[in-house]
Amino acid sequence: MLQNSMELSRRSLLKKIITVSPIILLGPTLLSTEEILAALPSMINKPKDPKKLTDHEKMHVPQLGLPPIAEDGAIVPTYVELPHPMEKDHYIKNVEIIFYTDPVVNKGKFHFTPANGQAYLSTQIRLGTSGQVVCISECNRDGKWIGVADVKVTVGGC
């Protein structure tokens, strides 16, 4: 039986699950955020120099807006913006906010269409501890891109 290269067989799916499960299940307790980010698949693009982004990287790397010090971890105002064109054939599909050191790792996944006009969101997230918030944006042409921001929580939110 011929298989499409993008399809997974049951055996290869189980191998992938067994490989990734320890990172997902034990990551927040055994690994630092840097180690988890290093273990992310190579399919996620990272800027070469986060301080000096190229024009292409500026369009795709999500810019996280967080206070450097959050006085109350239960309500941390957060925004994400990307100066990416929202055209019919080139747009940001979604943005995901992740905080690996929190019991609830996924803080939200937000979907966009060209009808949104711009890739911008504003929300509040709960952070139990200080750490690095990770944001992954997905462009329909150029794949996934990662951005990070540090935040220090003075009063726990969980």
C-alpha positions, 0 to 999 in steps of 0.5 A: 500500500502506497502512503502519502509522505504527509500521512502517518502510519500508526507505527510512526504516529506512536513513535512520535507520541512516545518521543514528544510525550515526556517533553509535554508531560514532564517539561514544566517540572524537569526542563527549563523554558530554554531547554523546552524551546531548544526541543521545539521542532525545527519547523518553527522559525526563530529570528537570527538576532532578536534585537535586529530583525530583518524586514521579513522577520519583523512581519512574522515574529510575534511582538509580545506586549507584557509588563516586565513586572506583573503585580498580580499574576491572576490578571496579566494584560497581554497583547500580540501584534504582527505588522503582517499583510492580511491579504487573501493569499498571504496572511497570519492564520493563528497565534498561540500564547504558551507559558511552560512553567505554569500548570496550564501551559496553553494560554490561548490560540487565536485564529485570524482571516484576511477579513480581520485586517490586521493580526492583533490581539489583546487579552489577559492571562494568568501566570502562577510564576515568573518566566518566559512567555512564548508566542507562536504565529503561523503564516499561511506561506512562511510557516510558524515563527516564535517570539518570547517575552520575560515577565516577573510575577510578584503575587501568584496567580494560580 
